Each structure stands twice: as structure tokens, then as C-alpha cells.
Amino acid sequence: MSQSNIPNITPTILVTRDQVIPLLLASIALEELGLSHILNAEGEKIQYALGTLSGLTGPVTLSDILQINASVADTIRLLTRKEALLETKLSQILAQDVSTGATGPTGATGPTGPTGAVGPTGVTGPTGATGATGGVGASGPTGPTGATGPTGETGPIGPTGATGETGPAGIAGAFGAVGSTGLTGPTGPTGVIGPAGVTGATGDTGGIGVAGATGDTGATGAIGPTGECPINCPTGSTGATGTPGAAGPTGATGVTGLTGATGDTGATGATGPTGAAALVTANFGSFVTPGDAGPSDFLPLAINRLLNGTLISHVPGSPDILLEGGHTYYAAASVDVDTNALAGGLDIILSLNSVDLVTIFMSNPAGDFITLKGSAIFNTPIGGPSTLNLFSRSDFNENVNISVFAIS
């Protein structure tokens, strides 16, 4: 008996392990938003039944309230199970090993690797044959010479000839596998420009119209009287200018010559290869401190493991993650805490602009090694960037991990 197989998926989807983690965290955040909307709807249902919301048209009986209460209780039980599943999913994601060892000094930048060869162009089907060009119609007969009579009829214009065959396009290459993002490859060569069509014959220039008659010149004004002073006499005033003659009529416009035939269109050049696909994840950051992270304080983040987009920024080694204002974010954090010889409660606090978002607390016996995890969905105020921090009250902190995803 044959075994069933998973069918092939075309095109092949290649997603790296580091790209999968932000996608899974985004799915958890969106599910949490959906559960929040359901809880809000259940609360409004109770308010409506009790008459605290507008729209109630009749009295509510005790039986109605008990039925609504039972419905809300069932919904909360289902949401509690769903929250347990999401907590398990989040724990599995945050439990992934991100330790990369202590950060060594930055080495010299290596030379840029060679650009991969472009795959061959795929085969294009042949172009259909072009039909034959129709014949030119005969010219009409010329009228007899003599007294000017009606102009003879112009012969019909022959049909336009068919466009010549287009040259076959180059063979299209098969799509190569999408590699990791690196330096931008060189721009592909521009396709060959087709030959220019033959320029049509220039039509005959129309005749020049007859020039209009020149208007009569206006009468010259009378010359003023001459003064009688012998030296440096003032100049007499200029006589009034005569009225200009009327402009002659504009000559008739000559006949426009016939437009020459349009040349054939050149063949289209081959299309260049398609560039590599862009990353699907935007505005995501993953920040870690593998190993010892120091005593009780705002925990530093030594490495930017992943950082995409413009809404999230961080300087390696700083405890401050800067988030642009006016957006919704989802943040998840985990810290390994060693109590050493101290017994009692331990907690880590995720804060935004020095305001606590979530506190993860656990009471444990002395000497145990535990992992504290937590997450939050929050909005940043409109204006300048906000600061996200993680604070620990333990004196022994290891393997700090914070992931931030911009939801909107």
C-alpha cells in the first residue's frame, strides 16, 4: 500500500529560522487582540442586560440575567483555555536557543563576494505570421484642360499594409532560489533598441497666400514754429502723430501638404531579469545579551540579533530600545535568574517611559535557577520616540531576550 505524500508547492517559499520567530510572535499578538475584543463584547453584553447601556426596551428578569451570566462564564472558560495555548506557544518560541557567546572585538570587513550568475532566459513562443500587404488603389482620372470645371474625384486610398513581423523575444531564464539579502546586485543590461522605422516622405509645402494691400500712411503733423533765439534755443514741441492707416487683409493660408507614411515600429528589447524579493517582515527587532547580564538594574542588550524597518532603533550595549510615537507594539521578554543563596520573591519589569507595562513575579526557594517570561501590547504616545526598558531586581541575571514587533 502506497503512502500519501505532501504535494509540491510552487513557487518554493524559503523562510529562515530568524524570520519565522517574528512571524510567530506577530500571530500571538494578533490572537491576543482578538481575545481582548471578545472580552470587551461580553462586558458590554452584561452592561446592556443591567440597563447601563442605551437601547434596552423592556425590564430584564432574574432568569435573563442568569442565562447571560452562564453564557459569559462559558466564553471566559474557553478564552482561558486559549490563553493557556498561547502561553505554551510563546514559551516554546522564547525557549529557542539564542545564545551566541560573549561578543568579541569587531573584525575587519571581509571582501565582497562575487555576484551570482543570472540564469538563462526562458523560451518565448514564436510570433504568428503577418498577413500580406494590400495593394494601393488606383488614382482617379484627371479632368480635361479648358474652362475651370469641377475637380475630378480623388481615387480611394488603398488599405494600410500590415505591420512587419516582430522579432522573437529572448529566452526567459528560470527563477533561481531566493538567497539571503546582501549587497545590491548590478543592474541588468538594457534590452537592444529596435531599428528606427523609415521616415515617411515630406508632403508638398502649401503655396504662400497673397499679401494684403498696405494701408494708407497717415498725414504728418504740422511742424511747430521755430523760435527766434540765436544760441541754445529750446526745441519746439513735436507735432501730433498722424493716424495710422488700416491694416491690409491677411493672405489666404496655403494648402497643407500630405502627411508622409509612418515608419514601421522597431522590435521590443528583451526584458531584464527580475530582482530578488524583499523581506516580508518589517519593523521588528530582536535584542539579546547571552550569558551574564549583570546585577539588579536596567538590563543592557548587547546584540541586535535582528532589526528591520524605521519604527524601532537600538544601540548595541544600551538598555534603551527607542520606539517611534503614535504606533501599537507587541513586546516579549525573558530572563534567566539565579537566586544563588537568597530566598524570596524575584521579578522583572517591562516599562515604557518609566511607566510599568507588566511585572513578572515568582517566589522561589534559595539556590534555584528560574526563567521569568512576559509580554505586553501597548501604544506609544504621539510625539518624540518612547523608551522601552527591562528592569530586574535579581543580582544574578543571564540570557536576556527582548523581541519587539510593530503591529500598526
PyMOL commands that set and color helices and strands:
alter all, ss='L'
color gray80, all
select helices_A, chain A and resi 17-50+62-94
alter helices_A, ss='H'
color red, helices_A
select strands_A, chain A and resi 284-294+297-298+303-308+312-314+321-323+328-338+344-352+355-364+369-379+386-392+397-406
alter strands_A, ss='S'
color yellow, strands_A
deselect
rebuild
show_as cartoon
